[in-house]
Amino acid sequence: MKATLKKINEHIATLTPHLELFKGYGYFYFGLTPDAPPEVCEPPESIGICHLNHMTLEDWKKWVEFGIKEWEEKK
């Protein structure tokens, strides 16, 4: 299945609130949603992939899950 930012962010929403994936210049990065409470710590590190189509949706889900797991361990 083709990866889209919308599909990836829908998957993130099933894993944790207050976190989204955004497109930067040459990479994608995690950011907090506008409704994130102040006690939420810094988001996970960015993902150094230039284009969504460089990975399948399933690969993106794995990367996102890995990033969120590491992030939650830091809390």
C-alpha positions as CSV (number, residue, x, y, z in Angstrom):
1,M,0.0,0.0,0.0
2,K,1.3,3.5,-0.9
3,A,2.5,5.6,2.1
4,T,0.9,9.0,2.6
5,L,1.5,11.4,5.4
6,K,-2.2,11.1,6.3
7,K,-2.0,7.3,6.6
8,I,1.1,7.5,8.6
9,N,-0.3,10.1,11.0
10,E,-3.5,8.0,11.4
11,H,-1.3,5.1,12.4
12,I,0.6,7.3,14.9
13,A,-2.8,8.4,16.4
14,T,-3.5,4.8,17.2
15,L,-0.2,4.5,19.1
16,T,0.1,7.7,21.0
17,P,-1.7,11.0,21.3
18,H,-0.2,14.4,20.7
19,L,2.4,13.3,18.1
20,E,2.4,13.7,14.3
21,L,4.9,13.3,11.5
22,F,5.8,16.4,9.4
23,K,7.7,16.9,6.2
24,G,10.9,18.8,6.5
25,Y,13.5,19.7,3.8
26,G,15.0,16.3,2.9
27,Y,13.6,14.5,6.0
28,F,10.5,13.8,8.1
29,Y,10.3,14.8,11.7
30,F,8.0,14.1,14.6
31,G,6.2,17.1,16.2
32,L,3.8,17.6,18.9
33,T,0.2,18.4,18.1
34,P,-1.2,21.8,19.0
35,D,-3.3,20.3,21.8
36,A,-0.3,18.5,23.5
37,P,-0.1,19.3,27.2
38,P,3.0,21.2,28.5
39,E,4.3,18.1,30.3
40,V,4.8,16.1,27.1
41,C,8.5,15.8,26.5
42,E,10.4,16.6,23.3
43,P,9.3,14.5,20.3
44,P,11.3,11.6,18.9
45,E,14.2,12.2,16.6
46,S,13.6,12.8,12.9
47,I,13.6,10.2,10.1
48,G,16.2,10.8,7.5
49,I,14.2,9.8,4.4
50,C,13.7,12.3,1.6
51,H,10.5,11.0,0.1
52,L,7.5,9.0,1.4
53,N,7.8,6.6,-1.6
54,H,11.2,5.5,-0.5
55,M,9.5,3.1,1.9
56,T,6.2,1.2,1.9
57,L,3.5,2.1,4.3
58,E,4.4,-1.0,6.4
59,D,8.0,0.1,6.5
60,W,7.0,3.6,7.7
61,K,4.8,2.0,10.4
62,K,7.8,0.0,11.6
63,W,10.0,3.2,11.7
64,V,7.3,5.1,13.5
65,E,6.7,2.4,16.1
66,F,10.5,2.2,16.7
67,G,10.8,5.9,17.2
68,I,7.8,6.1,19.5
69,K,9.0,3.1,21.6
70,E,12.4,4.9,22.1
71,W,10.6,8.1,22.9
72,E,8.4,6.5,25.5
73,E,11.4,4.9,27.1
74,K,12.9,8.3,27.7
75,K,9.9,9.7,29.5
